[in-house]
Amino acid sequence: MKKPLSLAIGAAVVALAYPASAWFLGTRVEATLAEQYHSVDEQPYVKLVSRDFQRGLFASTETAVLELVTPAELSGIKQEEGAQDPAAKPAEPIRITLRTEIQHGPLPGFSTLAAAVADTELILTPEQQQEVTKVLGDKKPLQIHTVFSLFGGGTSTASSPAFALDLPPGADGKASHLSWNGLQMNIDFSSHMKHYTVKADAPSFEIKDDKGAQAQITGMHVEGEQTRMFDDVKGFYSGTTKMTVAQMSFVDAKEAEGSEGPAKSPLLLKQLTYDATIPVSGDFIDLIGKIGVETAQFGAQNYGPAHYDFSLRHLHARSTAELYQALMKWYADPARLANKEIGKQFEGMDVLREPALALLKYSPEFHIDRISFKSAQGEAQVSASAKLGALTPEELANPFMLIGKLNVNADLALPEDLLGDSFNSAQKSSFVDQGYVTRDGNILRSKIAFANGQFSVNGKPFNPMAMGGGK
């Protein structure tokens, strides 16, 4: 009798413990989703209109409505009078409805061990669904599958299907065709989104018309790893993000009336990269951006490889985070967005003054680490840096006193023929004779500096008014 009784008691405990665990994990996932939506709502580009969470014992359902804020709304620019038909209805805000079906753990769907499994999809109106069905058939426009770990964090996979459609003819009567080869994205996130990694791939996008005009982007890939720096500043992360595009091309097929021949004005870019890095060193961070392209072909001329590398260095991390917070708050201020008068979009920026001055106190530096491109005349290269010396409170309060603490350096190497008519031969010879410019074959070189309120070029005092013939 003892063994059957023990088994019965154990089964009863399990039967009671599993529902309790499922209920507890359901409350935890609800809190996690609430935190994620709160972080989204803090961004100026998206508004959380509503969120309804219906929690059950073993499963829950959430419906969230998001409103996208357009660039025009964020800028506060009002359309000019007469530019819009008075009889036309105001544009409806762009709203997205997401519905998420959640199965609670610890054995959601009896298929895995997790806190919960959630499946999210886009909910469309009957009219929208009818139009989407014409393009996608029975495929869903967006699917997100998330597995929440028992120990916090989780993994999300998002996807959208490939499709192709014919666009309505434009004012010129030309028919256009659009094709999109789908999207895949994976995000691994820790508890409270303190750390996350992301990878995304979009194989190709193309739009073309019957006359041969075409825009195409292929091989888009994004990956990154981010770590939140301060618990009280949700959107401020350090880490790395890299975006690559295998090829981008544009062809304008517009030809002169009555002429025949190949498409004109081609633009071809190959192997584009954008690297953004925010490394941390003690209480300071750097913001480093690198943009590169191996082939930059405009018509028959290839200017690649071309590079633009820039950085903000020695930024006090806490001061930068506070400036970021103030900027986001100002950008999304409902009062500012509601004021559509032209010229009013920059009102209220005085809230940025205090955090900006606090950041300047730590002598930040701005660098153009490299601008370079190839040309038929040779390779052009430019680099520059600007930084402030140590500042006193009095100097911070007086912008004119900051000029005296500003240090600027620049190195220029430009093909002589690339300057065109900017300088005539006599001017070039004059600068060379005075030592302001040195010749290295077809390349003109100069080192420009500004320190202690004085300009110098190649180590020689220089009066900028001399450029215009002044003294």
PAKOL-187923 format. One record per residue (C-alpha): x, y, z; residue in one letter. Coordinates in steps of 0.05 Angstrom, whole numbers, plus 5000, padded with zeros to 4 digits. Example, Ala and Ser with C-alpha at 12.3 -4.5 7.8 and 13.67 -1.06 7.14 Angstrom:
524649105156a
527349795143s
END
This chain:
500050005000m
505750485015k
508650474944k
502050624908p
500651164959l
507451494948s
506451474873l
499551784880a
502352344925i
508052474875g
503252504817a
498852984856a
504853434872v
506853434798v
499753574777a
499454174823l
506554414811a
506154444735y
500254924732p
503555354786a
510055364745s
506255534681a
502656104716w
509056384745f
512756334679l
506856664644g
507357264691t
514857314679r
514057304604v
508557834609e
513458284648a
518958164597t
514358354539l
511958974576a
519159184587e
520859084513q
514859494490y
516660044540h
523560084509s
520360134440v
515760684463d
521761094488e
524161154416q
521861764376p
520261364314y
514960904344v
508961004390k
505660454429l
498260614418v
495360024458s
497359354487r
492458824511d
495158204547f
490257644561q
493757154607r
491356454618g
494155874658l
497855514603f
497456024546a
496656774535s
495057244478t
497757934468e
495458464418t
499659094409a
498359684363v
504360104342l
504260764305e
510160954261l
512361684265v
514361954197t
520562374186p
516062964168a
512562914235e
519162864273l
521863484236s
515563874253g
515264144182i
508364334158k
506464264085q
505964944051e
499165254042e
496165053975g
500764463966a
495163993988q
488063933963d
483664244016p
478263734001a
483063154011a
482562764076k
488462814124p
493262244117a
491861674164e
497461494213p
501260864196i
499260354247r
501559634255i
497759114295t
501658514322l
498457904355r
502557424395t
500456724417e
504456504477i
505055794505q
507655784577h
513255334601g
516654964629p
514554504572l
511054964522p
507254544472g
510953944502f
516254064449s
521954414486t
524354634555l
523355384561a
519855934599a
515256044540a
514756004464v
511456584427a
509256664355d
507757364329t
504457564265e
501958194231l
494458294235i
491458634174l
484658944160t
480258554112p
481959054057e
489359004071q
488958244073q
485558224006q
491158633974e
496658224009v
493457573986t
494057803914k
501657853923v
503357323975l
497756823968g
496956444034d
503856664059k
504157114120k
507557794110p
511357744176l
512757184226q
516657224290i
518256614332h
521156724402t
523656234453v
524356524523f
529656174565s
528155914634l
533956324661f
532156984626g
533357234556g
531756834494g
532156794418t
527757104365s
527356924291t
523657394243a
522157264170s
518357554112s
517157194046p
519557353977a
514657673929f
514058033863a
508758523839l
507059003784d
506359723806l
501160203777p
503560623718p
506261313737g
504561983706a
508961803646d
504961173635g
510860703648k
509360053684a
514259843739s
515759173770h
518259043840l
521358423868s
523658273939w
527257623957n
525257594030g
528357744098l
531257314154q
533357594221m
535857264285n
536557604353i
539457304416d
537957724477f
539657684551s
535257834610s
532458544608h
535858634539m
542358824573k
546058474517h
543958234448y
546757994382t
543258074315v
544157774245k
539857944185a
539957774111d
536058054053a
538457733988p
535758233938s
531158813921f
529659053850e
525059543816i
525059663741k
520559953688d
518959743617d
523860253588k
529859933622g
530760383683a
532859963741q
534860003814a
537759373847q
540859203914i
543558503927t
547058143984g
544858574043m
547458314110h
547458614180v
550558354243e
551958664310g
553258554384e
551059074435q
551559154511t
547559664550r
552160134588m
547360414640f
541160084669d
537460754671d
538760914597v
535260344560k
537360524489g
544660694501f
549260114481y
556559984467s
558859464417g
559459354342t
554859364281t
556859184211k
552759244148m
554958994080t
551859034011v
554658603955a
552259063899q
547959673887m
546359923818s
542060463786f
540760553712v
536861133683d
533960933616a
531361623598k
534061803530e
533862413486a
527562453445e
528162053381g
534761723400s
536160993409e
541660633446g
543660343513p
541260593580a
544761213605k
547661473671s
549460803704p
551560783776l
554860153803l
557360043874l
560459383896k
562459113964q
559659674007l
561259644081t
559160054141y
562459894207d
560160254271a
563960114335t
563160384405i
568960134447p
569360284522v
575560504560s
574160644633g
569261224638d
570061404565f
567661144498i
569361264425d
564361284367l
567761014305i
564760964236g
567860684173k
564560694105i
567960354046g
566560133975v
571059733929e
567859953864t
564560643857a
563060703783q
559461323756f
558661253681g
565361013654a
569461263713q
571060823773n
572861213836y
573860593880g
576560373926p
573660953965a
573461054041h
570361524091y
572561384163d
570561844220f
570461824296s
568462184359l
573562014413r
574562104487h
567162194501l
565162164574h
560361574574a
555461824627r
555262524597s
554162234527t
548461804554a
545162394587e
545662804522l
542662214484y
536862184533q
535562934527a
535862894451l
530962314447m
526262674496k
526463314455w
525762954389y
519462594411a
516363164451d
508863154436p
508463914442a
513963994390r
510863484343l
504063824349a
506964504329n
507164464253k
509065194240e
515065264194i
521165484234g
518465204299k
521464514292q
527764694330f
524365034389e
525964744457g
533064544440m
535564934500d
534364294540v
540464014504l
545064584527r
546764324597e
548363604577p
552263854516a
556564314559l
557663744609a
560363324552l
564963874526l
568063924595k
571763264582y
575263504518s
572063064465p
575462984398e
572662954327f
576662604273h
575962504198i
580661914199d
580561824124r
577162064061i
580161744000s
578061563929f
581361403863k
580761843801s
583761863731a
588562393757q
590861983818g
588561833889e
585662373934a
586762314009q
584362754066v
584762674142s
583063164197a
582063224272s
579063744319a
579363744395k
578564204454l
583664294508g
581964274582a
576264764596l
574465184656t
567165344674p
568166054649e
570565804581e
564665324576l
559865904588a
562966334532n
562966024462p
568066534437f
573066304489m
572365594462l
575665814397i
582165944434g
582165234461k
580564914393l
586064514359n
585064294287v
589663914242n
588663674170a
592863314118d
590963384045l
593663023985a
589863193921l
591363073847p
593063743816e
588363643757d
582663473804l
582564183829l
580264423761g
578965173761d
579165243836s
586265533830f
589565803769n
596765633752s
599466283782a
595966153849q
598565433852k
605665663836s
605066213889s
602965713943f
608465233923v
613765793924d
611466023993q
611765304020g
604365254033y
603764693982v
608764153962t
608663773897r
609563013894d
609062873820g
601763033803n
599763053877i
599263703917l
600263623992r
598864084051s
598564034127k
593664534157i
593364704231a
589465174276f
591965254347a
591865824397n
587466214350g
592566194293q
592665854225f
598865524197s
600065134133v
606064664129n
608564984193g
608365694165k
603566234191p
597866324142f
592666874132n
586266564103p
584667254072m
590467124025a
586066633988m
582067233964g
587967683954g
587268034022g
592668194071k
END
